[in-house]
Structures are given as C-alpha cells and as structure tokens.
Amino acid sequence: MKQIIIFLLLIIVGIMGYNAYSKYKRFNPPGSEYQASKPIDLNYFDPNVVEDYHHAVARLNGYAVQMWSFHGIDVRAPKKDNAATKEALVKYEELMATLKAFEAKLEESASLKEQGLTNMQIKSLGQNEPKSAEDQKTKNQMLLDWLSQSPNDFDFGMGEQGPLVYELQGILINMGYELEHDGIFRIATSSAVEAFETKNGFYADGRMDPITAYALLAN
C-alpha cells in the first residue's frame, strides 16, 4: 500500500510539474527576452533615453508573449504565413524599430566611452547636424566648454579620427574649406587647418591645437 501511495504521489507531482512547465512555455516563447547584440550605455547623459529604451524592450517582450500565449504566433520565428501572422509581424516590426532607435543612441555612446569620452563630451557632440545658425552656435558653445575643461583633447594631427575630428571638419566645411566630412584627420583636413591658421595669423603647421580650435569655435 505504501508503495502505491508513493507511486501516486510521484504521478501527481509529475503532472503538476508538467503543467507548470507548460504554463511557463506558454507565457515564455522561445527567445522572448530581447537582448541587445552590442554593448549599450545605460549611464547615457540623457536618462530619459535609457528609460524609453527599457519601456521599448518591455513592450516588445510583452507583445511577443501575448501573441504566443493567446494566438500561438511566434513573432520572432514565425512558422506560418497567414493573415494573422503577417499582421502580428507588422506590429512587431514597428515595436522593434522604436526600440532600435533608442538602442542606436546607447550603442554609439558606449562606443564613444570606450574611446575615453565622457557624458559631457558626448552630449556636446550630438548626433545630428545643426538645423540653424542658432543650433550651430549652441553646439560650438558646448565644444568650447569641453575645450576649456580638457584642452589636450583638442591637440592632434594626421591620423587622428573620431567624433571630435568630425565636428571640427564640419566647421571648416561651413567656412568654405574643401575636405571630406568623415571624421579622419587626413591631408585635406590638415591643409584646411593650415589655411585657416595662415588666414588668422597663427603658426601654420596644419595640426589642430587648443588655440586653433578656440579660433574655429569662437569664429
């Protein structure tokens, strides 16, 4: 009798375990937890972007669970091609696009911080070209603030590359100098800097230095 009771208990435990596992699988479709494929900066200078990113991840994961649990549609790896699945995928792609927009900013910030930049410096660089003279003036002031705190960051020449080179190239281009806007300090950039230095009575060596940078930004 004791053995029968133990056997029945094992069956009951097994059924309960199976039901629990089935429930877990139902509400946790394969790969339902989204993971960024590259490092992201969760200490981004704008905490609202980090918060929006987390909300976007939660919405994406929640939608994947909802579609799997109530409709049997795996939006991450769909196996059907019916109308319901297509409609679900359209919504999923919209949620993913929103998430990726926030993620791109955090990925870029993480990459810049690997190069040694701080939140203040990343903020001053921005991600978009100024849309007006007032925007450019504001960006220049942020770069001037960076220059005043870390003048050595503005001392470089041939071979240097990065977002700071890119921003200073943009200023030179707006002044009429011809060079590629690619963030790499090559011959064309050096020639433009040398021409600017000559025009403003500086020692013309074609290198960027704090004095030349200040003249560019305060122009």
PAZAPA-4460 file (N, C-alpha, C; in steps of 0.05 Angstrom, whole numbers, plus 32768, in hexadecimal, padded with zeros to 4 digits):
% residues 219
    n_x    n_y    n_z   ca_x   ca_y   ca_z    c_x    c_y    c_z   seq   type   mol
   8010   7FE8   8000   8000   8000   8000   8011   8019   8000     1      M     A
   8027   8019   8010   8038   8030   8012   8045   8036   7FF7     2      K     A
   804D   8020   7FE8   8059   8024   7FCE   8045   8030   7FBA     3      Q     A
   802C   8028   7FBC   8017   8033   7FAA   8013   8051   7FB0     4      I     A
   8013   8058   7FCA   800F   8074   7FD1   8026   8085   7FC6     5      I     A
   803F   807B   7FCA   8056   8089   7FC0   8055   808C   7FA1     6      I     A
   804D   8076   7F94   804B   8077   7F77   8036   808C   7F6E     7      F     A
   801F   808D   7F7C   800A   80A0   7F75   8014   80BD   7F7A     8      L     A
   8023   80C1   7F90   802E   80DB   7F96   8041   80E4   7F80     9      L     A
   8051   80D1   7F77   8065   80D8   7F61   8056   80E0   7F48    10      L     A
   8040   80D2   7F42   8030   80D8   7F2A   8024   80F4   7F2D    11      I     A
   801A   80FA   7F45   800E   8115   7F4A   8023   812B   7F47    12      I     A
   803A   8126   7F53   8050   813A   7F51   8058   813D   7F35    13      V     A
   8059   8127   7F26   8061   8129   7F0A   804D   8139   7EF9    14      G     A
   8033   8134   7EFF   801E   8143   7EF0   8020   8161   7EF7    15      I     A
   8024   8167   7F11   8027   8183   7F19   803F   8191   7F0C    16      M     A
   8055   8181   7F0B   806D   818C   7EFF   8069   8191   7EE1    17      G     A
   805C   817F   7ED4   8057   8182   7EB7   8045   819A   7EB2    18      Y     A
   8030   819D   7EC3   801E   81B4   7EBF   802D   81CE   7EC4    19      N     A
   803E   81CE   7ED8   804E   81E6   7EDD   8060   81ED   7EC5    20      A     A
   806D   81D7   7EBB   807F   81DB   7EA4   8070   81E5   7E8B    21      Y     A
   8058   81D9   7E87   8047   81E1   7E70   803F   81FE   7E72    22      S     A
   8038   8206   7E8B   8030   8222   7E8F   8048   8234   7E8A    23      K     A
   805F   822C   7E93   8077   823C   7E8E   807D   823F   7E71    24      Y     A
   807B   8229   7E62   8081   8229   7E46   806C   823A   7E37    25      K     A
   8053   8239   7E41   803D   8248   7E34   8042   8266   7E37    26      R     A
   804B   826F   7E4E   804F   828C   7E52   806C   8295   7E4E    27      F     A
   807D   8283   7E45   8099   828A   7E3F   80A1   827D   7E25    28      N     A
   8099   8288   7E0E   80A0   827D   7DF4   80BE   827D   7DF1    29      P     A
   80C8   826C   7DDF   80E5   826A   7DDB   80F1   8285   7DD5    30      P     A
   8106   828C   7DE4   8114   82A6   7DDF   8103   82BE   7DE5    31      G     A
   80F0   82BC   7DF8   80DD   82D2   7DFD   80EB   82EA   7E0A    32      S     A
   8100   82E5   7E19   810F   82FB   7E26   8123   8307   7E13    33      E     A
   811D   8320   7E0A   812F   832D   7DF7   8149   8334   7E04    34      Y     A
   815F   8330   7DF5   817A   8337   7DFE   8188   8347   7DE9    35      Q     A
   8194   835E   7DF1   81A3   836E   7DDE   81BB   835E   7DD4    36      A     A
   81C1   8360   7DBA   81D7   8350   7DAF   81F2   835E   7DB3    37      S     A
   81F2   8378   7DB9   820B   8387   7DBE   820A   8394   7DDA    38      K     A
   8221   839C   7DE5   8220   83AA   7DFF   8211   83C4   7DFD    39      P     A
   8201   83CA   7E11   81F2   83E3   7E12   81F9   83F2   7E2B    40      I     A
   81F6   840C   7E2A   81FD   841E   7E41   81E4   8423   7E51    41      D     A
   81E2   8416   7E68   81CB   841A   7E7A   81D0   8432   7E8C    42      L     A
   81E7   843F   7E89   81ED   8458   7E98   81EE   846F   7E84    43      N     A
   81DD   846E   7E71   81DB   8483   7E5C   81D5   849E   7E68    44      Y     A
   81DF   84B3   7E5B   81DC   84CE   7E67   81BF   84D7   7E6A    45      F     A
   81AE   84CB   7E59   8191   84D1   7E5B   8182   84B9   7E67    46      D     A
   817C   84B9   7E80   816F   84A2   7E8D   8154   849B   7E80    47      P     A
   8147   84AF   7E73   812D   84AA   7E67   8130   8496   7E50    48      N     A
   8147   8497   7E42   814B   8484   7E2C   814E   8468   7E37    49      V     A
   815C   8465   7E4D   815F   844A   7E5A   8144   8440   7E62    50      V     A
   8134   8452   7E6E   8119   8449   7E77   8108   8442   7E60    51      E     A
   8109   8451   7E4A   80F9   844B   7E32   8102   8430   7E26    52      D     A
   811C   842B   7E28   8127   8412   7E1D   811B   83FA   7E2D    53      Y     A
   811C   83FC   7E47   8111   83E6   7E58   80F3   83E2   7E53    54      H     A
   80E4   83F8   7E50   80C8   83F6   7E4A   80C4   83E8   7E2F    55      H     A
   80D5   83EF   7E1B   80D2   83E3   7E01   80D8   83C5   7E02    56      A     A
   80EC   83BD   7E11   80F2   83A0   7E15   80DB   8392   7E22    57      V     A
   80D0   839E   7E37   80B9   8392   7E45   80A1   838E   7E32    58      A     A
   809C   83A3   7E22   8085   83A1   7E0F   808A   838B   7DFA    59      R     A
   80A2   8389   7DF1   80A9   8375   7DDD   80A6   8359   7DE8    60      L     A
   80B1   8355   7E00   80AF   833A   7E0D   8092   8334   7E14    61      N     A
   8084   8347   7E1D   8068   8343   7E24   8057   833B   7E0C    62      G     A
   805D   8348   7DF6   804E   8342   7DDE   8054   8325   7DD4    63      Y     A
   806D   831E   7DD6   8075   8303   7DCD   8067   82EE   7DDE    64      A     A
   8066   82F2   7DF8   8058   82E0   7E0B   803A   82DF   7E05    65      V     A
   802E   82F6   7E00   8012   82F8   7DFA   800A   82E8   7DE1    66      Q     A
   801A   82EC   7DCC   8014   82DF   7DB3   8017   82C1   7DB6    67      M     A
   802B   82B8   7DC5   802F   829B   7DC8   801A   828F   7DDA    68      W     A
   8014   829D   7DF0   8002   8292   7E04   7FE5   8290   7DFA    69      S     A
   7FDB   82A5   7DED   7FBF   82A6   7DE6   7FB9   829F   7DC9    70      F     A
   7FCE   82A0   7DB8   7FC9   829B   7D9C   7FDB   8286   7D90    71      H     A
   7FEE   827C   7D9F   8000   8267   7D95   8012   8271   7D7F    72      G     A
   8018   828B   7D7F   8029   8297   7D6A   8044   829E   7D76    73      I     A
   8059   8292   7D6B   8075   8298   7D74   807F   82AE   7D62    74      D     A
   807D   82C7   7D6A   8085   82DD   7D59   80A3   82DF   7D54    75      V     A
   80B3   82D1   7D65   80D0   82D2   7D62   80D9   82BD   7D4D    76      R     A
   80CB   82A8   7D4A   80D2   8293   7D36   80B8   8287   7D2B    77      A     A
   80A8   8297   7D1C   808E   828E   7D13   8090   8275   7D01    78      P     A
   807E   8263   7D06   807D   824A   7CF5   8065   8249   7CE2    79      K     A
   8054   825E   7CE5   803D   825F   7CD4   803E   8278   7CC2    80      K     A
   802D   8278   7CAD   802D   828E   7C9B   8011   8298   7C96    81      D     A
   8000   8296   7CAB   7FE4   829E   7CA8   7FE1   82BC   7CAE    82      N     A
   7FC9   82C6   7CAB   7FC3   82E2   7CAE   7FC9   82EC   7CCB    83      A     A
   7FC1   82DB   7CDE   7FC4   82E3   7CFA   7FE2   82E5   7D01    84      A     A
   7FF2   82D3   7CF7   800F   82D3   7CFC   801B   82EC   7CEF    85      T     A
   8013   82F2   7CD7   801E   830A   7CC9   8017   8323   7CD8    86      K     A
   7FFF   8325   7CE1   7FF6   833D   7CF1   8006   833F   7D0B    87      E     A
   800A   8329   7D18   801A   8329   7D31   8037   8331   7D2C    88      A     A
   8042   8329   7D15   805E   8330   7D0F   8061   834D   7D09    89      L     A
   804D   8359   7CFC   804E   8376   7CF6   8050   8386   7D10    90      V     A
   803F   837F   7D24   8040   838C   7D3E   805A   8387   7D4C    91      K     A
   8064   836E   7D4B   807D   8367   7D57   8094   8377   7D4C    92      Y     A
   8094   837B   7D31   80A9   838A   7D24   80A8   83A7   7D2C    93      E     A
   8090   83B2   7D30   808D   83CE   7D39   8099   83D1   7D55    94      E     A
   8093   83BE   7D66   809E   83C0   7D82   80BC   83BD   7D81    95      L     A
   80C6   83AB   7D70   80E3   83A7   7D6E   80F1   83C0   7D63    96      M     A
   80E5   83CD   7D50   80F0   83E6   7D44   80F3   83FB   7D5A    97      A     A
   80DE   83FE   7D6A   80DF   8412   7D80   80F6   840B   7D94    98      T     A
   80F8   83F2   7D9A   810D   83E9   7DAD   8129   83EE   7DA1    99      L     A
   812C   83E8   7D88   8146   83EB   7D7B   814F   8408   7D7A   100      K     A
   813C   841B   7D78   8142   8437   7D76   8150   8440   7D91   101      A     A
   8145   8437   7DA7   8151   843D   7DC1   816B   842D   7DC5   102      F     A
   816B   8415   7DBC   8183   8404   7DC0   819B   840F   7DB0   103      E     A
   8196   841A   7D99   81AC   8425   7D88   81BA   843B   7D97   104      A     A
   81AB   844C   7DA5   81B8   8462   7DB5   81C9   8456   7DCB   105      K     A
   81BF   8442   7DD9   81CD   8436   7DEF   81E6   8426   7DE6   106      L     A
   81E4   841A   7DCE   81FB   840B   7DC3   8211   841F   7DBC   107      E     A
   8209   8435   7DAF   821C   844A   7DA7   822A   8456   7DBF   108      E     A
   821B   845B   7DD4   8226   8466   7DEC   823A   8453   7DF9   109      S     A
   8233   8439   7DFA   8245   8425   7E05   825F   8423   7DF6   110      A     A
   825D   8426   7DDB   8275   8425   7DCA   8286   843D   7DCF   111      S     A
   827A   8455   7DD2   8289   846D   7DD7   8297   846C   7DF3   112      L     A
   8289   8461   7E06   8295   845F   7E21   82AD   844C   7E21   113      K     A
   82AC   8438   7E0F   82C3   8426   7E0D   82DB   8435   7E02   114      E     A
   82D6   844B   7DF3   82EC   845C   7DE9   82F5   8470   7DFE   115      Q     A
   82E8   8471   7E15   82F0   8482   7E2A   82DF   849B   7E2E   116      G     A
   82CA   849E   7E1E   82B9   84B6   7E21   82A7   84B4   7E39   117      L     A
   82A0   84CB   7E44   828E   84CD   7E5B   8272   84D4   7E51   118      T     A
   825F   84D3   7E64   8243   84DA   7E5D   8241   84F6   7E53   119      N     A
   8250   8509   7E60   824F   8524   7E57   8259   8528   7E3B   120      M     A
   826F   8519   7E35   827A   851B   7E1A   8268   850F   7E05   121      Q     A
   825B   84F9   7E0C   8249   84EC   7DF9   8231   84FE   7DF4   122      I     A
   8227   850A   7E09   8210   851D   7E07   8217   8534   7DF5   123      K     A
   8230   853E   7DF7   8238   8555   7DE7   823A   854E   7DCA   124      S     A
   8241   8535   7DC4   8244   852D   7DA8   8228   852B   7D9B   125      L     A
   8215   8520   7DA9   81FB   851C   7D9E   81FC   8507   7D88   126      G     A
   81E4   8501   7D7D   81E2   84EC   7D68   81DA   84F7   7D4D   127      Q     A
   81D0   8510   7D4C   81C6   851A   7D33   81D3   8535   7D2C   128      N     A
   81D3   853B   7D13   81DD   8554   7D09   81CB   856B   7D13   129      E     A
   81D6   8582   7D1A   81C5   8598   7D22   81B2   85A0   7D0C   130      P     A
   8199   85A8   7D13   8186   85B0   7CFF   8184   85CE   7CFB   131      K     A
   8193   85DD   7D0B   8192   85FA   7D09   81AC   8606   7D14   132      S     A
   81AF   8620   7D0F   81C7   862D   7D19   81C7   862D   7D38   133      A     A
   81AF   862F   7D43   81AC   862F   7D60   81B4   8613   7D6C   134      E     A
   81AD   85FE   7D5E   81B5   85E3   7D66   81D3   85E0   7D65   135      D     A
   81DF   85EB   7D50   81FD   85E9   7D4D   820A   85F9   7D63   136      Q     A
   81FF   8610   7D6A   820B   8620   7D7F   8209   8611   7D9A   137      K     A
   81F3   8604   7D9F   81F0   85F4   7DB8   8204   85DD   7DB9   138      T     A
   8207   85D0   7DA2   821A   85B9   7DA1   8237   85C3   7DA5   139      K     A
   823E   85DA   7D98   8258   85E5   7D9C   825E   85EC   7DB9   140      N     A
   824A   85F7   7DC6   824E   85FE   7DE2   8253   85E5   7DF3   141      Q     A
   8245   85CF   7DEE   824A   85B7   7DFC   8266   85AC   7DF7   142      M     A
   826F   85AF   7DDE   828A   85A7   7DD8   829F   85B9   7DE5   143      L     A
   8298   85D3   7DE7   82AA   85E5   7DF5   82AC   85DE   7E13   144      L     A
   8296   85D6   7E1F   8296   85CD   7E3B   82A8   85B5   7E3E   145      D     A
   82A6   85A2   7E2A   82B7   858B   7E2B   82D5   8593   7E28   146      W     A
   82DA   85A6   7E16   82F5   85B0   7E12   8301   85BC   7E2B   147      L     A
   82F0   85CB   7E39   82FA   85D8   7E52   8301   85C4   7E68   148      S     A
   82F3   85AE   7E68   82F7   859A   7E7D   830C   8586   7E75   149      Q     A
   830F   857F   7E5B   8322   856B   7E52   8330   8575   7E39   150      S     A
   8341   8589   7E3B   834E   8594   7E23   8360   857F   7E14   151      P     A
   836B   856C   7E23   837C   8558   7E15   836D   8547   7E02   152      N     A
   8352   8545   7E05   8342   8535   7DF3   8342   8542   7DD7   153      D     A
   8348   855C   7DD6   8347   856B   7DBC   8363   856F   7DB1   154      F     A
   8375   855D   7DB8   8391   855F   7DAE   8397   8545   7D9E   155      D     A
   8394   8546   7D84   8399   852D   7D74   839F   8535   7D57   156      F     A
   83A8   8521   7D48   83AF   8526   7D2C   83A9   850E   7D1B   157      G     A
   83BA   8509   7D07   83B6   84F4   7CF3   83B0   84D9   7D00   158      M     A
   839C   84CC   7CF6   8395   84B1   7CFF   8381   84B0   7D15   159      G     A
   837C   84C7   7D22   8367   84C7   7D38   834C   84C3   7D2B   160      E     A
   833B   84B5   7D39   8320   84B1   7D2F   830C   84AF   7D46   161      Q     A
   82F3   84B6   7D41   82DF   84B4   7D56   82CB   84CA   7D53   162      G     A
   82B7   84CB   7D65   82A1   84DE   7D63   82AB   84FB   7D65   163      P     A
   82BF   8500   7D75   82C9   851C   7D78   82D5   8526   7D5E   164      L     A
   82E4   8515   7D50   82EF   851C   7D36   82D7   8522   7D23   165      V     A
   82C3   8512   7D24   82AC   8515   7D13   829F   8531   7D17   166      Y     A
   829B   8539   7D30   828E   8552   7D36   829F   856A   7D2C   167      E     A
   82B9   8569   7D31   82CA   857E   7D28   82CC   8580   7D0A   168      L     A
   82CB   8568   7CFD   82CA   8568   7CDF   82B1   8576   7CD5   169      Q     A
   829A   8571   7CE3   8281   857E   7CDB   8283   859C   7CDC   170      G     A
   8291   85A7   7CF1   8294   85C4   7CF3   82A5   85CF   7CDC   171      I     A
   82BB   85C0   7CD6   82CC   85C9   7CC0   82BD   85C9   7CA5   172      L     A
   82AD   85B4   7CA1   829D   85B2   7C89   828A   85CA   7C87   173      I     A
   827D   85D0   7C9D   826A   85E7   7C9D   8278   8601   7C97   174      N     A
   8292   8602   7C9C   82A2   861A   7C97   82AB   861B   7C7A   175      M     A
   82A6   8606   7C6B   82AC   8606   7C4F   82C4   85F5   7C47   176      G     A
   82D1   85E8   7C5B   82E8   85D7   7C54   82DE   85BC   7C49   177      Y     A
   82ED   85B2   7C36   82E6   8599   7C29   82F5   8581   7C35   178      E     A
   82E5   856F   7C40   82F1   8557   7C4C   82DA   8543   7C51   179      L     A
   82E1   852A   7C55   82CD   8515   7C5A   82C3   8517   7C77   180      E     A
   82A9   8514   7C7A   829E   8515   7C95   829B   84F8   7C9F   181      H     A
   82B1   84EC   7CA7   82B2   84D0   7CAE   82BD   84CA   7CCA   182      D     A
   82C5   84DE   7CD9   82CF   84DA   7CF4   82EC   84D0   7CF5   183      G     A
   82FA   84D1   7CDE   8316   84C8   7CDD   8328   84E0   7CD5   184      I     A
   833D   84E5   7CE5   834E   84FC   7CE0   8363   84F3   7CCB   185      F     A
   835D   84FA   7CB2   836F   84F3   7C9C   837B   850C   7C90   186      R     A
   8387   8509   7C79   8395   851F   7C6C   8383   8537   7C67   187      I     A
   836B   8531   7C5C   8358   8546   7C56   8350   8556   7C6F   188      A     A
   834C   8548   7C85   8345   8556   7C9E   835D   8566   7CA8   189      T     A
   8375   855A   7CA6   838D   8569   7CAF   8391   8582   7C9E   190      S     A
   838C   8580   7C84   838F   8597   7C72   837B   85AD   7C79   191      S     A
   8362   85A5   7C80   834E   85B8   7C88   8355   85C6   7CA2   192      A     A
   835F   85B7   7CB5   8368   85C2   7CCE   837F   85D6   7CCA   193      V     A
   8392   85CE   7CB9   83A9   85DF   7CB3   83A0   85F9   7CA6   194      E     A
   838D   85F7   7C94   8383   860F   7C87   8374   8621   7C9B   195      A     A
   8365   8615   7CAD   8358   8625   7CC1   836C   8632   7CD4   196      F     A
   8381   8624   7CDB   8395   862F   7CED   83A4   8647   7CDF   197      E     A
   83AA   8643   7CC6   83B7   8658   7CB6   83A5   8671   7CB5   198      T     A
   838C   866D   7CAF   8379   8684   7CAD   8376   8693   7CC7   199      K     A
   8379   8685   7CDE   8375   8692   7CF8   838F   8699   7D06   200      N     A
   83A6   8696   7CF7   83C0   869F   7D02   83CC   868C   7D16   201      G     A
   83C3   8673   7D16   83CF   865F   7D28   83E7   8651   7D1B   202      F     A
   83F6   8643   7D2B   840B   8632   7D20   83FE   861C   7D10   203      Y     A
   8403   861B   7CF6   83F5   8609   7CE4   8403   85EE   7CE2   204      A     A
   83FC   85DC   7CF3   8408   85C1   7CF1   83F4   85AC   7CE9   205      D     A
   83DA   85B3   7CE5   83C6   85A0   7CDC   83BD   858D   7CF1   206      G     A
   83C5   8592   7D0A   83BC   8582   7D21   83A6   8590   7D30   207      R     A
   8394   8581   7D3B   8380   858D   7D4D   838D   8591   7D69   208      M     A
   8389   85A8   7D75   8392   85AD   7D90   837E   85BE   7D9E   209      D     A
   837F   85C1   7DB8   836B   85D0   7DC7   8366   85EC   7DBC   210      P     A
   837C   85FA   7DB4   8379   8615   7DAA   8369   8616   7D90   211      I     A
   8370   8604   7D7E   8362   8602   7D64   8345   85FA   7D68   212      T     A
   8341   85E7   7D7A   8326   85DD   7D80   8315   85F4   7D8B   213      A     A
   8320   8603   7D9D   8311   8619   7DA9   8309   862D   7D93   214      Y     A
   831C   8634   7D81   8316   8647   7D6C   8300   863C   7D5A   215      A     A
   8300   8622   7D54   82EC   8616   7D43   82D0   8618   7D51   216      L     A
   82CF   8611   7D6A   82B6   8610   7D78   82AB   862B   7D7F   217      L     A
   82BC   863F   7D83   82B3   8659   7D8B   82AF   866B   7D73   218      A     A
   82B4   8661   7D5B   82B2   8670   7D42   8295   8679   7D3D   219      N     A
***
